[in-house]
């Protein structure tokens, strides 16, 4: 299924779901590793979100 075939609302929802899944895939291992402070992990997560949204909104 191509994203082009989906409506804009569905593409937005799909991108949001992918964003959540990827962010959690990044966030949880960093939190469980205990090598970084929680505040640093939160900033890394927000930077990832910003980059993801930037590239999604660019299209």
C-alpha positions in Angstrom: 0.0 0.0 0.0 1.5 3.3 -1.1 1.2 6.5 1.0 0.1 8.3 -2.1 -3.1 6.3 -2.3 -4.1 7.3 1.2 -5.9 10.5 2.1 -4.1 13.3 3.7 -5.8 12.6 7.1 -4.8 9.0 7.0 -1.2 9.9 6.0 -1.0 12.3 8.9 -2.3 9.6 11.3 0.1 7.0 9.9 3.0 9.4 10.2 2.0 10.2 13.8 1.9 6.5 14.6 5.2 5.8 13.0 6.7 8.8 14.9 5.4 7.4 18.2 6.8 3.9 17.5 10.2 5.2 16.4 10.5 7.6 19.3 9.6 4.9 21.8 12.1 2.5 20.2 14.7 5.2 20.8 13.5 6.4 24.2 13.0 3.1 26.1 16.5 1.6 25.5 18.1 4.9 26.5 16.1 5.1 29.7 16.8 1.4 30.6 20.5 1.7 29.9 21.0 4.2 32.8 24.0 5.7 31.2 22.4 9.0 30.5 20.3 11.3 32.7 16.6 11.3 32.1 16.7 15.0 31.1 19.3 14.2 28.4 17.3 11.3 27.1 14.2 13.5 26.9 16.1 16.1 24.9 17.4 13.4 22.5 13.8 12.2 22.1 12.6 15.7 21.3 15.4 16.3 18.8 14.4 13.1 17.1 10.7 14.1 17.0 11.7 17.5 15.6 13.8 16.0 12.8 11.1 13.4 12.0 8.3 16.1 11.8 10.6 18.4 9.7 11.1 15.7 7.1 7.5 14.6 7.1 6.2 18.2 6.7 8.8 18.9 4.0 6.8 16.8 1.5 
